[in-house]
Amino acid sequence: MATSSVESHQHGRRSSSIATLRDSATSVFSNKGYRNVVWAGAFGPFARGEQDESSDVNVVVVWNPAKEIGWQPLNDIFALDLDEELTKVFGRDVDVKNIGRGQIRSYHDVEALLSSRTLYGSEQDRSVVKLQKDARDILDSGIALFQSVFKKIDEARIAAGKLDFEEFKASNDVRRNIRDQVYAILRDLDIHPERNPLRLNYYDTIIEPVTKIRENLKLKLAERGSDQLDSAYWHTVWQIACQQDKKSKGLVDLHQSIRVLILPDLQYTVDLSQKVQTLAAEDEHGVPAVVYPEDGIR
């Protein structure tokens, strides 16, 4: 019985570069079961040119299915076997990230789309172009948001930190101004929709603390504009702004998370994307084109 193209590669040499990954990937993606694969790219150590003998292969696959159940292509049940088939031809452990057309579901999707080197298909396919543009927009909007909030937190902290609580409480203009600054920060960090990749990625470090701060402030009462708020309420506003009590949640925690974790994390994605794009531009190897069957979906 004749062996399939995948079987013929099962005992080949261990893939050691993007070029050998491409050659091996073609034997898998040319099978009819993967006819709805629009594009596949490698991210991780192979994309960065930092692979070694122990490196796994991270693959992002963009599908063009006729129908979907979640991310799963209904007409391509072979997607469930893709990890195994690629593992065989690459001679390495493989982690596959499947993306349906127009469906960026996580920050990991964003990073994979922006830091991959093509294994199969064309990045010029309009669905891939749109996904990469959407990923870049998410990244750029995240950088702009957190840089802006970082500056606003600095302003509120400095203003509140110059005063002890009695001085703060004594001036209506000052306390209302700082209160408004705090609310503006909390509104900026109320990231939506619920499935926004930035919201999901920074839920523990931003969304959850912001929720606790809003609850602590009794935000609904304050936003009604009541001037009959008691001393305990204004002490909470002052405490959140300058966060003298390290046990409570406040702007200092948010400032620290943005400075130490979030902005470096986003900048890493920018730098990684630029590095991979440079390597791809220097790449002299050809990339196999997608051959669509007559009944393929376009």
N, C-alpha and C positions, 0 to 999 in steps of 0.2 A: 504494500500500500504506500502511495506517495506521501511524503512528509509535508507538513505545512511550512510556510516561510518562517513561522515562529519556532517550530520544532527544529528547523535547521540551524537556528542560532543558539539553541539552548546550551550547547556545550562549547560555544565560542569563547574567545578570551574575554577577560574582565574589562569592561569599558573603563577607559582612563581619561577621556577628554570629551568635550562637547561633540567633536567630530565623530567619535566612535559611538556616542550616545545617539546621534542623529541616524547613523547607518542602521543601528539596531532598532531604533524606534520605528523606522520606515517599515520594517518587516511586520510590526504589530499593527500600525495604523492603516496599512494598506489592505488589511482584512475587511471583508464586507461588514462584519459585526461592528466596526468602528467608522462606518461611512458617514455618520453624523458628527464626527470630530472636525471642527473648523480649524483648530490650532492647538498646538501643545508646545509648552516651553519648560525649560529647566531653570529652577531658582535654587538658592542655597549655595553650597560650596562649589558646585560645578559652574554655576553662572558667574561666580566671583573669581574663578580660576584658582581656587584654594583647595581643591579636592586632594585627598590622599587615599591610601589603600583602605582605610576604614570608613570613608565617606558614603553616606546614603545618597540616593538621588531623589530630589524633590521635583515633582512634575505638576504643572498646572495645565488642565485640559479644558478648553472651551468647547462646549457642545452646541449643536444646532438641532435639537430634537423636534419632532412634530408635536409631541405632547410631553408634559412633565408631571411627575408627582414629586413635589418639592424640588430638589436638585436632580433627582434621578430621571434620566431619559427613559421614557416608557418603552420606546422602540429599540433601545440599545441595552438590553439586559446584560450584554457582555461587559458593560462598564464595571460591574461587580467583580469581574475577573481581571481588570486592567492592571491592578497592582501586581498580581501574580505573574501575568504575562510579561510585563516590563521587568520584573525582578529576574525572570529567567533569561531574557535577552541581554540585560545589562550586567548580569552576574553580581548584582548588588541589591541590598534592600531598597525598596522604593516606597515613597509616600506620595499618593496622588491626590490632588485637590481638584475636584470637578466643579466647573462653573457653567451654569446654564446661561443662555444669552440674556444679557442685561441684568444679571442677578449677582451683584456684589453683596455678600451677606456678612462679611466680617472684615476686620482690619487685616487679617492674614491674607484675605483675597486681594486687598489693595496692594500689599507688599509683594505678593506673588506676581501680580499683573505688571507691576512697575519694575521688577528686578529679575525678569526671566529672559533667557536667550532661547531663540526659536529652535525647537527640535523637529517640528512638523507643521506644515501649513504656512500661512503668510500672516504677518502682523498687519498687513494692509487690508485684510478682510474687514469690511465695514463694521461687523459686530465686534471684532477684536479692537479696532480703533476706538469704537464707542466705549467699550469696557475700560480700556486704558485711559481714555479721557475722563471717564467718571471716577476712576481710581485717583487720577491726578487731582481732580476737583475736590475729592474728599480730603486728600492730603493737604492741599493748599488751604482749604477752608479751615481745617484743624489748626494749622500753623497760625493763620490769621486770628482765629478765635482765641487761642490760648496765649498768644503774644499780647493781644488787646486786654484780656482779663488779667494777665500778670501785671500790666501797668496800672490797671484800675485798683487791683489789690494793694499795690505799693502806695498809691495815693491815699486810699482809705486807712491803711495801717499807720502811715506817717501822721495823718491828721488826728487819728484817735490816740496815737501813742504820745502825743504832745500834752495830753490832758489826763489828769486823774479823773475818777468818776464824778466827783462833786463839781469840778470845772465843766466837765462834759454836760452834766445834767442841768447846769445853771444857764446855759445858752441854748435857747430854742433853735436859733438858726444853725448853730454848729451841730447839735444832735440830729436835727432833721436832715441836714446835708449828709452827714455820715450814714444815717439810716438809709437815705436814698441811694448812696453809693453801694452799700451792702446789698440792697435789693436789686440794683442793676447788675451786680456781679452774679447773683444767684439766678437772675433771669437769663443772663448770657450762657450760663452753664446748664440751663435746663434744655439739654440737647435732645431734639426729636427729629424724625419719628422714633418709635421705640426700637426699631431694628437698625437705626443708624450705626454704622460700623464704629464710629468714634465713641458713641454712647456705650456700646457693648464692650469695647476694648478697655475703656477707662471707667467702667461701672463702679468697681470697688474703690478706686482712688478719687473719683470726682462725683459721680452721680449719687452714690450712697451717702457720702458726707454732706453734700448739698441738700439732700432730702432731710437729713437729720437737723441741719441748721434751719431750714425753712420751718420745720415742725417746732423747733425750739423758739422761734421768733413769733409763732402764731401769725404767720404771714397773712392769712385771710383777714384777720382783724386789723392788722396794720395797714393793709392796702385799701381799706375802706376810708382811710384818712382821718381816723379818730384822733383828736388832740387830748383825749381824756385817758391816756395811757399811763399806767402807774410806774413808780420808780423801779420796780422789778423788771418791767419790760425794757426800760431804757438801760438798765444795767446789763441786760442780756445783749442789747445792740452794741454797747460799748465793749463788752467782753468778747463778742464775736469779732469785732473790728480789730482790737489790739491783742486779743487772746492772752491775757495775763495768766489765766488758769489753763495750764497745758493739758489738763484732763478733759476739757470740753472741746468740741469741734468749733473751728473758726477759720478766719482768713489765713492765718499763719500756716495751718495744715494744707489748705488749698494752694497757697503760694509755694510751699515746699514741694508738693506733688508735681506742680507744673514745672518748677525749675529743675528738679532732680530727675524726674521720670519722664514726663510727657513731652516737653520740648526736645530733650535729647533723643527720645524715641522717634519722634517725627523727623527730626533732622537726620537721624541714622537712615531712615527710609529714603530721604532725598539724596543723601550721599551714596547710598547703595545703588539707587536707580541710575545716578550719573555714572558710577563706576561700571555698571553692567552695560550701559549704553555705549560707553567708550570701548569696552572689550568687544561688543557686538560689531561696532563700526570697524574695528581692526580685524575682524574675523574674515578670513579669506576663503573659508569653506562654503560650498554651496548648500542650500537648504532644499530638501525635497518638496516639491509642490503638491498640493492636495489634488487628487484625481477624484472628481465627483462622479458617482454612477448615474445612470440615466434617471433613476428614481430617487436620487439624492435630493435633499432639501436645501434650497438656497434662499 
